[in-house]
């Protein structure tokens, strides 16, 4: 290159693109192209083979779960029944006896009130019906008794010449 003089060198030749070189290599006789093609196919198939293998494993595991559920269903039912029985027994053993609750109620009731129904459910809840002329006096007496703190008013209805107050105590 000299200033004012034209360049005598010709333009450098452009190199062929990567795809052109690849296609030329594949067309060349005796050139081993099988190995790169096999690698490319394996790379493309890897996700598909992984998905297919996962589906086979899932199918096998689901069949195993179904078989185990069928085989173990009787044992599970027996265990659930035993657990329910243990829960009921624990509730029966841990709660105060009905007699002590009724004694505390008898000490607390006003003179005009009488116990007309007492029931303890299998879950341990206590339901009482008390007949009285003055329900407000009964409620005030029950609120003052510390032994009957869990006893709640659950309603009242008219009886023969008196009111019947229903009381409920949840299982402890």
Buried (B, 14 or more C-beta within 10 A) or exposed (E): EEEEEEEEEEEEEEEEEEEEEEEEEEEEEEEEEEEEEEEEEEEEEEEEEEEEEEEEEEEEEEEEEEEEEEEEEEEEEEEEEEEEEEEBEEBBEEBEEEEEBBEBBEEBBBEEBEBBEBEBEEEBBBBBBBBBEBBEBBBEBBEEBEBBEBBEBEEBEEEEEBBBBBBBBEBE
